[in-house]
Amino acid sequence: MKTLDYILKGFFFVFSGFVFTKILGYVYSIIVARLGAVNYGIFNLVNIALEIFLMVSLIGLNEGIVRYISFYQGKKDNVMLNRTLSTALVAPFAISILLTVAVFLSSDYIATTLFHNKDFGIVLKYAILVLPLLTIYRIMVPALRGFKAIKYWMYTNDIWKSLSQFIIGAFLIYLGFGLFGAIAGVVGSILVSLGFAFYYLRKTFKFRIVAAIDKEIMIFSYPLLFTNVLILIKDWLSTLLIGYFIGVESVGIYSVAVLTARL
């Protein structure tokens, strides 16, 4: 009975967060879309680029950490919990720093070669700076799931992220910052959500970073990187191809249609 109560409670939190995120995300997308097809196209392509680089940074550890934290928590092995968290935080963070530098330096080339739009390069150059923090956030959130802190996971992954993005982005767009205001909403939501994720994770488990690598979780997680990248490609390949062959304005129009269809 206790297990059933836990499942039902978890379902309620997950479903509520999902509905809240969908509604608020759709409203925010409508606000950004009113900036014009070109700006909305750039906004979507930058978000897709961040997701792709994020998946590479995470090297599958965002999936592996759920399994290993649950396992070591069941054994009450705090030493291995600290080692697992340290591995999952430090390794992706280091990779994300390298990727951030590489993308920052090559953003203009990516913009003109792939999407034939210089503005995309300017926006990407500044948006990519948040990649290391986004990487840490995307490790801490599944860690909460591993600890079975579903309520905290939902608050961080759905409520605070969606709400802060909407408030910050909509306010800056209202003030006239346009596309950069919309991107600032994304960046601001990552900072806010990271703060809550850190707070909730520390509240759940008083972890500390240790100078030890858990090789087992690394070996387990590597194959998941390719799975995650393939899923991203499946979801966003059509958008990327439209951006490459037709242009960012068409991406904006297409993205509105896809967003509405996926409701």
DAFEN-V920703 format. One line per field, one symbol per residue. phi: phi as a letter, one per 20 degrees, with the letter a starting at -180 (. if undefined). A space follows every 50 residues. Layout:
phi = ???
This chain:
phi = .ffffffffffffffffffgfffffffffffffffoffffffgfffffff fffffffflnffefffffffffffelefffffffffffefffffffffff fffgfdffffffeedlbffgffffgefffeggffffgfefffffffemef ffffgffdfffffffffffffffffoelffffffffffffffffffffff fffebffbfdebdeffffffegffgffffffffffdgfffffffedpfff fffffffffffef
